[in-house]
Amino acid sequence: MGCGMIGVVTRRLMLLDTASLYFRAYFGVPDSVRAPDGTPVNAVRGLLDFIARLVQDHRPDELVACMDADWRPAWRVELIPSYKAHRVAEEHAEGPDEEETPDTLAPQVPVIEAVLDALGIARVGAEGYEADDVIGTLAGRARGPVDIVTGDRDLYQLVDDARRVRVLYPVKGVGTLQATDEALLREKYGVTGAQYVDFAVLRGDPSDGLPGVPGIGEKTAAQLIAEFGDLAGILAAAADPVARLTPARRRRLDESRAYLAVAPTVVRVAGDIPLPAFDPALPREPRDPAALVDLSERWGLRSPLNRLLETLGVHAPGPA
């Protein structure tokens, strides 16, 4: 599609927060969906159907499945030790952290990765970083419109109308998506995308192990940002005896200064991380047709793969 300048082509990029989507698929598709050998494949089938629906409804030119190469990076944990601590699987508490995943989901993740690779859908991660950081980097580099598909509200910080970056937040499956732009953020939270990190830091997020400032919820966080501009302005007000802050809020902010000094670095997605070379274009043909046939037969994926290939306009490979 043209963007008003001769010779310049705008390509729509879709970035998938892959783990967020396969978790939703796992809990949204019954585990009675199984491979011929009886292994549950509900997350695999659900994710393939998600991707087919997203491509059909939004017609991206490029699509990247962003991965967690490190779901709990040491540099974030060093700043806030409670970061995602409750998600660490107990049996791995003495060794490298592994995320606690349902027993029948963990074995499906390598299948998801193999299927995406055989299809030729770009799958990108970066050592020491989360999928959010991959998304932040790719959204920052994009020259055309960007749709970020995620169930993680922290990525609202990337919403930017001027750069045509929005978040598609699944409300029910991926058939019903909340298209999150600046207007919706202001209406729902009272902040802009650029203010969302400070908002999230103040509010906290128990699901990520971020304590927030005691007594400050979403409404108070938005009010403080509206009045004082940003976190730096709020902390300056807390130190100013004539600033309009209640004694309780002033005390809580003062007591939380150590947390507030490091939390923005933890919450803010990295915007310029090194990424491997990859081709984001939607595949015109499977990268590895033979592997795709094998995966389809072994895991009973013929129907969802055919639906996705048809949506992509790709001819399904047949058995050798």
N, C-alpha and C positions, 0 to 999 in steps of 0.2 A: 504494500500500500504506500502511496506517495505521501510525503509530508510537506509538500508545497515548494520544494526546491528540485529543479531538474537534476536528475542523476543521483538523487539521494533517496534511499529506500529505508523505510522504518520497519523493523521487524519486532513483532510482539514476543516477548520472552516470558515463559512460565517457569517459576522456581518452586519445586515441591519440597516441603519439609517432610521427607520420606518417612521417618520413624513416626512422626505425629499421625500420618495418614495410615500407615499399616497398623498402628495401635488401634485407631478408630475402626479399621476394617476388621481387625481381630474381634473386637467387642461388638461389632455391628452385624457380622455374618455368623450364623450358627456353626459350632465346631463339629456339627454332623456333616459339614462339607469336607470330604476326605478324598485322599488319593486312592488308587486301586488297592494299595497295601494297607489301607486303614489309617494312614497318617493324616491328621488334620491339616488342611491347606486353606482354611477360611481366610487367613490374612493375605495369602498370595492371591487368591481369586478376587477377594474384595479390593485389593490395591489395583489389580489389573482393570477391574470394572471402574474404579475411581478414575484411573488415567484415561480410559476410553471416554468416560462421560465428560471429563474436563476438556479433552481435545475436541470432542464433538460440540460442546457448548461454547467454548471460548476461542477455538481456532488459533492457538499459538503457532508461530513459525518455528520457535525454538523451545525446547523443554529440557530442564535439568533436574534429575533426582538428586537432591542434596543430602549428604549422609553425615552421620556423626562418626568421624574417625576417633574422636575422644568425647564421650558424652558428658564427662565431668573433668574438664581440663585442670591440671595441677595449678596453673597460674590463677585460676578463679578460686580454687579451694584455698590457696595460700592467703588470699585476701579475706575470704569469708569461709571458714572451715565448715560451717553448716550447709554450704551450697550443695543441694541435692543429696545430702548425707543420708536422709531417710530412705533414699531409693537404692542404696548400695546393698547388694545381695549379702546376707549374713555369712554365708559360707565362704565368701571371698574377702571378709573383713581384714584378714591378715596379709593378703596379697594385693595385686592390682585390682582396683575397683571395677566391678562389673555391675551393670544395672540389673535390678531385680525385674525379671520378665516372667510372665506366666509360662509354665513348663511346656505348653504346647505351642507357644509363640516363638520362643528362641530358635527351635530347629527350622522354622519357616523363613527366617531372615536370610540364610545363605541361598535358599531357593529363590527368594525375591531378587537377590543380587544377581544370581546366575541368569534368571529370566530377562532382567533388564539388559544385561550385557549381551545376551544372545539376540535380543530384539534390536540392539543398537541405540537404546535410549541412554543418553549421557548420565553417568553416575559418578558424582564428584564429592570427595571428602579431602580433608587436609589434616595431617598429623598434628595433634595438640589442639584441635579446634572442633567445635560443634557445628552441626548443620546450619544453625543460625548464622554463624560467622561466614560460612560459604555463601549463604543467601545474601548477607549484607555486602560482601565483596562483589558478587555478581550484579546485584542491584545497583551498586555504586558505579560499576563499569558500563552499565547498559546505556545505549543511546536511544533506544525506543521504549515504548511502554512496557511495564513489568507487572505481572500478576504473581503474587506470592501466595501459595496455597498452604495454609497451616492452621492448626488448632491451638497455637501458642500465641497468646495475646502480646507477649514481649516484642514480637515482630511488628506490632503497630508502630513502633518507633521509626520504621522505615517508610511509613506512609508519607507521600510527598506529591501533592497535586501538580506542582510546577514541573516535576520530573516524571510525572505520570506513573508513579509507583503506588499500587494499592495492594491490600491484603484481601484474599478471598478466604473467609473464615467459615468452615463447615458448621452449619446449624443442625442439619440432619443429613447424614451421608455426605455426598458431594452434589446431590441434586438440588439441595437448598443451601446456597452460599450467601453469607453476608459480605457484600462488596464494601470494604471499609476504605473510605477516603477521608480527607480532612473534615468535611462537613459532618460525617457520621461520628468521628472522634470527638468533635466539639459538642455535638448533640448528646452523645452517650457519656462522655467522661469530662467534658469541659476543658480539654487540652488539645494541642496540635500534635502531629507526629514528632516534631522536634522537641516537644516538652514531655513526651511520654516516658523517657528514661527517668527523669526527675520524679514524675508522678508515680512510676512503679517502685522506685527506691523508697519514697516516703510511705507509700501504702504497704509495701512488702508483699511477699508471695509465699505462703506456707508450702505450696507444691514444689517450690524451688529452694526451700530452706532459707528464704530471705526474711528476716524478722520485721523489717520496716521500723517506723517510729511508733512506739506505743501510743495508742489513743488517736492516731491519725489514719483514717480510712480514706476511701476514694473521694468522698465529698470534701473533706477537710483538705486533702492533698491538692485537689483542683482549686479550692478557694485560695490556698496559700500561694500557689503558682500564679493565679490570676492577679493577686494583690502585689506580689513581690517579684514576679517575672520568671525566676528559676531558682534552683536549689541554692546557688551562691547568694542570691538576693534574700532568700528566706533565712539563711544562716547569718547574714549580715544584720537582718532585722532582729534575730534572736539575741545578738550581741549589743543591740542598740536599745538602751533603756526607755527611749521615748517612742519606739516603734509600736504599732498597734498589734500587739500579741497578748493573748491572755497569759497570766503567770504559769498556768499548767502547760500550755503549748511551748512557752519559752523554756521551761524546765526540761520538758521531754526532748526538745530539739537539742538543748545543751548536753543532756545525758547521752544523746545518740550521735554526737559528733564523730566519734571513732568509726562507727558504722557508716555514717554518711560520707566520710572521707574516702572510703574504698568501694562502697556499693555501686556508684555509677560505672566504675570500670568493669565490675562483674556483670551488670545488667546490660550495658551497651554492647551491641554486637560489633565484632571486629570488622573493619571496613576495607582492609587492604592486606589480605593474607595471601601467601604464595599458593597457587593452585596448579595442579598438573594440566598438561595440554589435553583438550577434549573438543569434540565437535557437538555443539548444542542443537544442531538442526534435527528436526524430527526425521526418523529413518524413512528412506524411500524403499528400502528392502531390508530384511533381517541381516544383521551383521554376521550371524553364524546360523544359517538355516538348519544344518544337521543337528546342532546342539539344541535349537529351539524345538525341533521335532522330538528329540529324546526327552527333553524336559516336559513337553506337552503330554507324551505318553506315560512317562514315569509318574507324574504327579496329577494326572487327570485334568489338565488345564486346556483341553482343546476348545471348549466353548468360550471361556473368557479371552483366550488368545485370539481366536478367530474374530471375536467382536472388536478387540483392540486393533488388530491388523486391518479389518474392514474400515474402521474409523480413520486409520492412518492412510488408507488407500493403498495398502500393501497386500500383495498376493501371498496367501498363506502357503508355506512350504509343505510339500507332501512327504510321506515316509520314503526313505531311500529304497 
